[in-house]
Amino acid sequence: MKREIIIALDFSNLDLTLDFLNKFNGKKLFVKIGMELYLQNGPKVIEAIKNQGHKIFLDLKLHDIPNTVYGATLGLSKFNIDILTVHAAGGEEMMRAAKKGMIDGGSNNTKVIAITQLTSTSEEKMLKEQLINVSLKESVLNYAKLAKESGLDGVVSSVYEVRDILEKCGEEFLTVTPGIRLESDDNGDQKRVATPLLAKEMGSTYIVVGRPITQSKNPIKAYKSFEEKFIK
């Protein structure tokens, strides 16, 4: 399966976003639109980025009752996005509803994937705050298995669970891994970080990279550094 880099566009408005994308001189990218950008600017962000020919990972982490999530994905289906996230914690019925909304809306090519445990969550925090009394890896694998059984296309996890996820869910199951940094980068608020080379070795389908590229003085050079280690 083809590996790709997804750039997290963690900007507050469309102008800043387009200014950043224009630095790549027409190169077609795979980009993440998260809650910060989408909720402050609305669907026009998707339309503007799609018009430039970029692929879109819409990371809204939907988590609600099945009927509400169905309505949300039915509405989002018209944008023909490439990947959409929901929370696996929402359960099987909700995840099935999310996928059905996309299909009923005619967007059969949109991959719907599930959030397992955020890469900002440590095992200690999970045990204390979520009262999940298994290891973090067991929790992630349980959510991955549930997502697969619910008809979803993949999951978001840290690099450290990818190999086990693929063994449990199959090599075609998509694995999207945030928290990717070069060894020289600051970890920021991420807990379970990894290098692009380790992500490649573990079998990640996609890596999500934000600040190390978007806040770089030379974003193109930074992007190529990740490309050399993960793609080539």
Buried (B, 14 or more C-beta within 10 A) or exposed (E): EEBBBBBBBBBEEBEBBBEBBEEBEEEEBBBBBBEBBBEEBEEEBBEBBBEBEBBBBBBBBBBBEBEEBBEBBBEBBEBBBBBBBBBBBBBBBBBBBBBBBBBEBEBEEBBBBBBBBBBBBBBEBBBEEEEBEEEBBEBBBBBBBBBBEBBBBBBBBBBBBBBBBBEBBEEEBBBBBBBBBBEEBEEBEBBBBBBBBBBBEBBBBBBBBBBBBBEBEEBEEBBBBBBEBBBE
